[in-house]
Amino acid sequence: MSFLFFLAVITFIMTMLYTIEVALGLRRLRNLNDIRPFSGPSRPRVSIIVPACNEEETIETAMLSLVQQDYGPFEIVVINDRSTDRTGAILEKLAAQYPRIRLLEVTELPPGWLGKNHALHYGARAAGGDYLLFTDADVLLEKTTVARAMTIMVAERLDHLSLIFKNIAAGSLLNAMIQDAGAALFFLFKPWAARNPRSRYFMGVGAFNLVKKDVYRRIGGHESIRMHPIDDIMLGKVIKQHGFRQDCLAGYDFVTVRWYETAGMMIDGLMKNVFALYNFRVTWVLAGIVIIFVMTIFPVWGVFLADGYARLLFLATVMVRGIAFVRGSVMLGNGIRSWPWSLVTPYINIFIMIKATVTTLKNKGIDWRGTYYPLAQLRNNMPILQPFAARK
């Protein structure tokens, strides 16, 4: 048995197992479309919390989608976090026009905090709702989104609900990159397993994290993850590890985000958190690079380098990944135009991992929205991000 044949067998089996698990998991993932808007006689008050730092291009559209929510008692707490553009002026105009909007200002960042984490914590402390919905300043919500989410929160007595959003950015390469990253995160975190109290898997989504206020306080709020760049997923981890009930649903028709404008902007945007995803450990990054290379890059090479049954297995591996990618594109409404780019995205992913790691180590920290955060401080104040970590 040649080495290439052995490698072909391994990559084919791994690809099939990966594809089957994600496919079956997506079938188990419930959809917000199947949940009716809240119709109970007593509606809990919801506080929608939005951090905004230099968001002049998206903030008004996002805020209008929140104001138009078809739900009973709710407020919008928006935090202007040291913006230097027109964000503050836009928010002042909106707050004067819509009484539901409460505008808070952050002028200085306290030591030991990432800016967004502090803004979210600051807004939560001022919120008057029984439930806290954390979202972003570029997120658009369909008008029944909050009402449907509250139905399942109350009916199933959940403590935390996150919704997976739909990316509405244009560009075949960009959509291929986003889809590739999403599939990897699905496999790693298995959001369909978050609702199982016996499962160690958890989930959190920055575009839509809905939490009971008393639960948020009991876990220490964002202060417990004050220096973690991946605040949304980490919030889900802390909630699950404290034994509270959570779930994650598909919200593609209800939560939409133009995540990045271009592929280059996505690469730059991921510089702050890719190394954090690997807990700032070089060995973990290297392991991730090896896995990506073996499962997505080498099978394409193997079609040309190998012969006989090894070539057929490599070809089958490439076809399985291609079919899965096309099915995912169709499900997300992106068509199949981005499929050819799926052959390129693994190289881009490795480039991002290497660049993020080298840049962070070279600078001994990360730069995020004009603020420098030392690597030593990030490591000392950051809980380990492991989807399989033991519960407390």
PLY file of the C-alpha trace (Angstrom):
ply
format ascii 1.0
element vertex 392
property float x
property float y
property float z
element edge 391
property int vertex1
property int vertex2
end_header
0.00 0.00 0.00
1.58 3.29 -1.14
1.67 6.38 1.03
-0.50 8.30 -1.45
-3.16 5.59 -1.38
-3.13 5.55 2.42
-3.45 9.35 2.50
-6.24 9.22 -0.09
-8.22 6.78 2.07
-7.76 8.90 5.19
-8.77 12.17 3.51
-11.80 10.57 1.86
-13.05 9.08 5.13
-12.45 12.31 7.05
-14.22 14.37 4.39
-17.22 12.03 4.33
-17.53 12.04 8.11
-17.21 15.83 8.22
-19.79 16.30 5.46
-22.29 13.85 6.93
-22.04 15.32 10.42
-22.59 18.88 9.22
-25.43 17.83 6.89
-27.23 15.89 9.63
-26.60 18.69 12.10
-28.14 21.27 9.80
-31.25 19.09 9.51
-31.48 19.09 13.31
-31.04 22.86 13.50
-34.46 24.39 13.98
-35.56 27.41 11.94
-37.13 30.58 13.31
-39.59 30.37 10.41
-41.33 27.58 12.31
-41.86 29.71 15.42
-44.92 31.94 15.68
-44.64 35.51 17.02
-45.29 35.89 20.74
-49.01 36.09 21.53
-49.15 35.75 25.31
-51.15 38.20 27.43
-48.07 39.30 29.36
-45.01 40.19 27.31
-41.64 40.40 29.08
-39.74 43.62 28.46
-36.77 43.33 26.10
-33.75 45.63 25.98
-31.93 45.61 22.65
-28.29 46.58 23.22
-26.22 47.92 20.33
-22.55 48.98 20.59
-21.53 51.49 17.93
-18.00 52.60 17.13
-17.59 54.53 13.87
-20.66 52.99 12.24
-21.93 55.98 10.26
-22.53 53.92 7.10
-24.78 51.28 8.68
-26.13 52.57 11.99
-29.24 54.36 10.76
-30.56 51.46 8.68
-29.84 49.02 11.50
-31.56 51.19 14.11
-34.65 51.62 11.94
-34.98 47.84 11.63
-34.91 47.64 15.44
-37.42 50.43 15.97
-39.87 48.67 13.68
-39.91 45.42 15.67
-43.47 44.11 16.03
-43.25 43.35 19.72
-44.74 44.82 22.87
-42.55 46.43 25.53
-38.99 46.93 24.35
-36.28 49.55 24.41
-33.15 50.11 22.38
-30.00 50.94 24.32
-27.33 52.09 21.89
-23.82 52.91 23.09
-21.76 55.41 21.12
-18.35 53.96 21.94
-15.78 56.71 21.32
-16.82 57.25 17.70
-14.87 59.82 15.71
-17.14 59.93 12.66
-20.82 60.97 12.30
-22.14 58.03 14.34
-22.90 60.21 17.37
-24.78 62.84 15.35
-26.87 60.21 13.59
-27.75 58.55 16.88
-28.71 61.85 18.48
-31.09 62.54 15.60
-32.65 59.07 15.87
-32.97 59.26 19.66
-34.84 62.56 19.33
-37.17 61.03 16.77
-37.85 57.66 18.42
-38.57 57.53 22.20
-37.62 53.82 22.36
-33.98 54.70 21.72
-31.76 55.44 24.72
-28.38 56.83 23.78
-25.38 56.26 26.03
-21.89 57.65 25.55
-18.54 56.03 26.29
-15.68 58.53 26.17
-12.90 56.48 27.80
-12.07 52.78 27.82
-11.27 51.44 31.31
-8.07 49.38 31.65
-8.41 45.63 31.19
-11.33 45.78 28.75
-11.79 45.28 25.04
-13.84 48.15 23.67
-16.86 46.22 22.41
-17.06 44.01 25.50
-17.06 47.08 27.72
-19.73 48.81 25.64
-21.98 45.74 25.83
-21.49 45.46 29.59
-22.10 49.19 30.03
-25.32 49.03 28.03
-26.54 45.94 29.89
-26.09 47.68 33.25
-28.32 50.53 32.09
-30.95 48.29 30.51
-34.37 47.97 32.12
-35.62 44.86 30.33
-36.16 41.37 31.66
-34.31 40.06 28.60
-31.22 41.48 26.92
-30.71 41.20 23.17
-27.12 41.88 22.13
-26.72 42.74 18.46
-24.42 44.78 16.21
-24.68 48.15 14.50
-24.78 46.62 11.00
-27.45 43.97 11.64
-30.92 44.09 10.06
-33.81 42.31 11.80
-37.08 41.35 10.13
-39.94 42.98 12.04
-41.16 39.76 13.74
-37.71 38.53 14.78
-37.87 39.58 18.45
-41.47 38.40 18.79
-40.64 34.95 17.42
-37.51 34.67 19.53
-39.45 35.55 22.68
-41.97 32.82 21.90
-39.37 30.10 22.13
-37.58 31.76 25.05
-40.74 31.78 27.17
-42.32 28.54 25.92
-39.17 26.47 26.43
-37.86 28.44 29.41
-34.57 29.16 27.74
-31.91 31.33 29.32
-30.07 32.11 26.09
-31.00 32.02 22.43
-28.75 32.81 19.47
-29.73 33.03 15.81
-27.49 32.26 12.86
-27.60 35.12 10.38
-27.52 35.33 6.61
-24.70 37.20 4.94
-25.96 39.61 2.26
-22.60 40.86 1.01
-21.91 40.67 -2.71
-18.95 39.01 -4.37
-18.32 35.36 -5.24
-14.92 35.15 -3.54
-16.18 36.87 -0.40
-19.21 34.59 -0.15
-17.01 31.54 -0.69
-14.74 32.67 2.15
-17.69 33.31 4.46
-19.32 29.98 3.62
-16.05 28.12 4.15
-15.53 29.79 7.53
-19.14 29.10 8.53
-18.91 25.41 7.69
-15.76 25.08 9.78
-17.40 26.83 12.73
-20.48 24.61 12.39
-18.30 21.51 12.57
-16.27 22.85 15.48
-19.08 24.21 17.66
-22.07 22.11 16.48
-24.79 24.71 17.21
-27.52 22.08 16.88
-26.17 20.45 20.05
-26.30 23.62 22.16
-29.84 22.92 23.37
-28.89 19.52 24.82
-28.16 20.13 28.52
-25.94 17.04 28.61
-23.89 18.22 25.64
-20.70 20.18 26.19
-21.21 22.14 23.00
-22.35 25.75 23.10
-23.01 28.63 20.75
-23.25 32.41 20.62
-23.80 34.77 17.68
-22.88 38.44 17.81
-25.71 39.39 15.46
-28.32 37.95 17.84
-27.62 36.88 21.43
-30.78 36.98 23.56
-30.21 36.39 27.30
-32.33 36.55 30.44
-31.12 39.51 32.44
-30.84 37.69 35.75
-28.80 34.95 34.06
-26.52 37.57 32.52
-25.92 39.07 35.96
-25.30 35.71 37.59
-22.52 34.84 35.14
-20.86 38.22 35.70
-21.93 39.73 32.39
-19.27 40.59 29.86
-16.83 41.23 32.67
-16.17 37.49 32.77
-14.90 37.69 29.16
-13.74 41.31 29.18
-10.52 40.60 27.23
-11.73 37.96 24.77
-11.93 39.11 21.12
-14.55 36.47 20.32
-17.12 37.88 22.73
-20.25 36.38 21.16
-19.26 32.71 21.24
-17.58 33.13 24.62
-20.80 34.52 26.10
-22.53 31.33 24.97
-19.78 29.23 26.51
-19.97 30.90 29.91
-23.77 30.61 29.96
-23.67 26.90 29.06
-20.90 26.09 31.51
-22.89 27.65 34.35
-25.61 25.09 33.65
-28.17 27.41 32.03
-30.37 26.40 29.10
-29.55 27.67 25.63
-30.43 26.98 22.03
-29.38 28.14 18.59
-31.72 28.42 15.61
-31.32 29.26 11.94
-32.51 32.81 11.41
-31.55 33.32 7.78
-34.84 35.04 6.86
-34.81 37.22 9.97
-31.24 38.28 10.74
-29.14 39.62 7.86
-25.70 41.20 7.88
-23.41 42.59 5.26
-20.56 40.98 7.14
-17.73 42.42 5.04
-17.70 44.55 1.91
-14.75 42.82 0.22
-12.54 39.77 0.63
-9.67 42.05 1.61
-11.75 43.65 4.36
-12.62 40.19 5.69
-8.94 39.24 5.81
-8.12 42.44 7.69
-11.12 42.04 9.98
-10.13 38.54 11.04
-6.67 39.63 12.10
-7.92 40.42 15.61
-9.60 37.12 16.43
-8.21 34.21 14.39
-5.25 33.71 16.72
-7.64 34.08 19.67
-9.75 31.22 18.25
-6.67 29.05 18.78
-6.18 30.50 22.27
-3.01 32.31 21.14
-1.22 28.95 20.88
1.14 28.51 17.94
0.96 24.71 18.15
-2.82 24.83 17.76
-2.47 27.10 14.73
0.01 24.69 13.15
-2.36 21.79 13.79
-5.18 23.73 12.14
-3.02 24.47 9.11
-2.14 20.79 8.73
-5.80 19.76 8.92
-6.86 22.33 6.32
-4.02 21.30 4.00
-4.67 17.57 4.27
-8.46 17.78 3.91
-8.91 20.53 1.31
-5.69 21.30 -0.56
-3.81 18.03 -0.92
-6.77 16.08 -2.41
-6.73 18.49 -5.38
-2.99 17.97 -5.74
-3.51 14.23 -5.38
-5.74 14.12 -8.47
-2.67 15.11 -10.50
0.09 13.47 -8.44
-1.43 10.05 -7.82
-2.70 7.31 -10.12
-5.00 4.31 -9.96
-7.29 3.96 -6.97
-5.51 6.72 -5.06
-6.36 9.22 -7.81
-9.99 8.07 -7.82
-10.23 8.52 -4.06
-8.70 11.98 -4.22
-11.13 12.88 -7.01
-14.05 11.56 -4.96
-12.90 13.67 -2.00
-12.80 16.81 -4.16
-16.26 16.02 -5.57
-17.81 15.44 -2.13
-16.49 18.77 -0.89
-17.67 20.49 -4.09
-21.19 19.04 -3.85
-21.45 20.02 -0.19
-20.28 23.53 -1.02
-22.85 23.90 -3.81
-25.67 22.66 -1.57
-24.64 25.16 1.08
-24.54 27.99 -1.46
-28.01 27.16 -2.72
-29.36 26.95 0.83
-27.98 30.41 1.59
-29.34 31.86 -1.64
-25.92 32.52 -3.17
-26.34 30.28 -6.19
-23.37 28.32 -7.50
-21.23 31.17 -8.82
-18.95 31.06 -5.80
-18.20 27.33 -6.16
-14.94 27.67 -8.17
-13.57 29.90 -5.43
-13.92 27.01 -2.96
-10.71 25.67 -4.49
-8.95 28.91 -3.51
-10.39 29.62 -0.05
-8.25 27.00 1.79
-5.11 28.86 0.71
-6.65 32.13 1.90
-7.60 30.55 5.23
-4.04 29.38 5.80
-2.73 32.81 4.83
-5.08 34.46 7.36
-3.99 32.07 10.12
-0.30 32.65 9.44
-0.62 36.42 9.06
-2.76 36.80 12.19
-0.36 34.70 14.24
2.81 36.36 12.99
1.36 39.88 13.25
0.11 39.33 16.79
3.41 37.82 17.94
5.44 40.52 16.20
3.38 43.34 17.69
3.02 41.49 21.00
-0.70 42.25 20.88
-3.58 43.27 18.64
-4.86 46.60 17.37
-8.62 46.90 17.36
-10.52 50.05 16.45
-7.60 52.29 17.32
-6.74 50.65 20.65
-3.73 48.42 21.32
-4.18 45.35 23.55
-0.98 43.60 24.80
-0.78 39.87 24.12
0.25 39.12 27.71
-2.86 40.84 28.98
-5.07 39.01 26.52
-3.64 35.65 27.56
-3.90 36.35 31.28
-7.52 37.50 31.15
-8.91 35.14 28.53
-10.79 31.90 29.28
-9.85 29.06 26.96
-12.19 28.67 24.01
-12.87 24.96 23.59
-16.25 23.65 22.43
-15.49 20.41 24.24
-14.35 21.97 27.52
-15.75 20.41 30.66
-18.68 22.13 32.30
-18.28 23.67 35.72
0 1
1 2
2 3
3 4
4 5
5 6
6 7
7 8
8 9
9 10
10 11
11 12
12 13
13 14
14 15
15 16
16 17
17 18
18 19
19 20
20 21
21 22
22 23
23 24
24 25
25 26
26 27
27 28
28 29
29 30
30 31
31 32
32 33
33 34
34 35
35 36
36 37
37 38
38 39
39 40
40 41
41 42
42 43
43 44
44 45
45 46
46 47
47 48
48 49
49 50
50 51
51 52
52 53
53 54
54 55
55 56
56 57
57 58
58 59
59 60
60 61
61 62
62 63
63 64
64 65
65 66
66 67
67 68
68 69
69 70
70 71
71 72
72 73
73 74
74 75
75 76
76 77
77 78
78 79
79 80
80 81
81 82
82 83
83 84
84 85
85 86
86 87
87 88
88 89
89 90
90 91
91 92
92 93
93 94
94 95
95 96
96 97
97 98
98 99
99 100
100 101
101 102
102 103
103 104
104 105
105 106
106 107
107 108
108 109
109 110
110 111
111 112
112 113
113 114
114 115
115 116
116 117
117 118
118 119
119 120
120 121
121 122
122 123
123 124
124 125
125 126
126 127
127 128
128 129
129 130
130 131
131 132
132 133
133 134
134 135
135 136
136 137
137 138
138 139
139 140
140 141
141 142
142 143
143 144
144 145
145 146
146 147
147 148
148 149
149 150
150 151
151 152
152 153
153 154
154 155
155 156
156 157
157 158
158 159
159 160
160 161
161 162
162 163
163 164
164 165
165 166
166 167
167 168
168 169
169 170
170 171
171 172
172 173
173 174
174 175
175 176
176 177
177 178
178 179
179 180
180 181
181 182
182 183
183 184
184 185
185 186
186 187
187 188
188 189
189 190
190 191
191 192
192 193
193 194
194 195
195 196
196 197
197 198
198 199
199 200
200 201
201 202
202 203
203 204
204 205
205 206
206 207
207 208
208 209
209 210
210 211
211 212
212 213
213 214
214 215
215 216
216 217
217 218
218 219
219 220
220 221
221 222
222 223
223 224
224 225
225 226
226 227
227 228
228 229
229 230
230 231
231 232
232 233
233 234
234 235
235 236
236 237
237 238
238 239
239 240
240 241
241 242
242 243
243 244
244 245
245 246
246 247
247 248
248 249
249 250
250 251
251 252
252 253
253 254
254 255
255 256
256 257
257 258
258 259
259 260
260 261
261 262
262 263
263 264
264 265
265 266
266 267
267 268
268 269
269 270
270 271
271 272
272 273
273 274
274 275
275 276
276 277
277 278
278 279
279 280
280 281
281 282
282 283
283 284
284 285
285 286
286 287
287 288
288 289
289 290
290 291
291 292
292 293
293 294
294 295
295 296
296 297
297 298
298 299
299 300
300 301
301 302
302 303
303 304
304 305
305 306
306 307
307 308
308 309
309 310
310 311
311 312
312 313
313 314
314 315
315 316
316 317
317 318
318 319
319 320
320 321
321 322
322 323
323 324
324 325
325 326
326 327
327 328
328 329
329 330
330 331
331 332
332 333
333 334
334 335
335 336
336 337
337 338
338 339
339 340
340 341
341 342
342 343
343 344
344 345
345 346
346 347
347 348
348 349
349 350
350 351
351 352
352 353
353 354
354 355
355 356
356 357
357 358
358 359
359 360
360 361
361 362
362 363
363 364
364 365
365 366
366 367
367 368
368 369
369 370
370 371
371 372
372 373
373 374
374 375
375 376
376 377
377 378
378 379
379 380
380 381
381 382
382 383
383 384
384 385
385 386
386 387
387 388
388 389
389 390
390 391
